Amino acid sequence: MSRRPRRNHAPAFKARVALAALKGDQTFAEQFDVHASQITQWKEQLLEHAAETFGGPPGNAAPPVDLQALHAKIGELTLENDFLSGALSKAGLLSARR
């Protein structure tokens, strides 16, 4: 018996199968040609992330960015670069690079 190649299912297909599994109408493994444990996993994922669909807080949202702190850091690094650039040019090490 040869193994069939691994299949990648589209998110829309996964959602359709998981919704059908939630309804509990038919035997899904035969209808969709997907293993029953895979359908169970998709159903659990659908239930876990259903709140995000309706405007719930996303689980992996990026934290808010503090722009003032970032601007302060940019200013600090610019001052350091200017200082080091002046010090290297006085030492005669930077003139060959520019």
N, C-alpha and C positions, 0 to 999 in steps of 0.2 A: 504494500500500500504506500503510495507516494504522498508526501506532504504537499498541501497546496500552499502557494505563496501567501505571505502575510498581507492582510488587507488593511487599508487605512480608510475609515469611514468618515464622511463629511459630518460636521457638527449638526447640520439640519437632519440628516438621517438618524443620528444618535438621539436627537430630541424627539423625533417622530416615534422611534422604537420605545423610548422611555415613557412617553405619554401613553402609548398603546399599552404598555405594561402596567401603568398606573390604573388605566381603565379596567384591565383584567378581562378583556373580551375573548381573546383567542390564545392559542399556543404560539408564542412569538419566535421561539427558536426555529421552528419549521417555516413559519411565514416569512421571516426576514433572513433566514439562513445565517443566523448568528448564534453563538453558544449561549446557553441560558445564564451562565455566570457572568458573561459580558453584559447581558441585558440587565442583570441585577446591579452591576456596578454603575451603569449609565443611569438607572433609575435612582440610585442613591445620590449620584452627582446632581441630578436634576432637582431632587428634593433639597439638597444642601444649598444650592445656588439659586433657588427660585426667588428668594427675597430680593436678590440683586436685580432680577429682571424687572421688578415692580418698584424700583427706586430705592431699595434698601442700601445701606452703606456697603460699598465694595470692600472685600476682604483684603485686597492687595493694593489699596490706594496709596499713592505717594504722600508722605507727610508734607505739610505746608512749608514753603521755602521762606526763610528769613532774608529778604532782599537787603536790608540794612547791614546785616552781618556779612553778606557776600560782597557788597560794595566796599565795606571797610577792609575786608581781606584783599580785595583787588588793589585798593589804595596802598595798603601796607606792602604788598608784593611789588608794586610799581616803584615805591620808594627804595626798596631793597635793590631792585634791578638797576635803578639810576645810580645809587651809591656804589654798587659793585662795578658798574660800567665805568664810572669816573675813576675809581681806584685802580682798575685794570689798565685804563688808558694812561694814567699817570705813571704806572709801573712799566709801560711800554709793551704790555702783553695783548692789549685789545686792538691796537692800531693795525696789526697784520690781518686780523679777522674781518674787518669792515672794508 
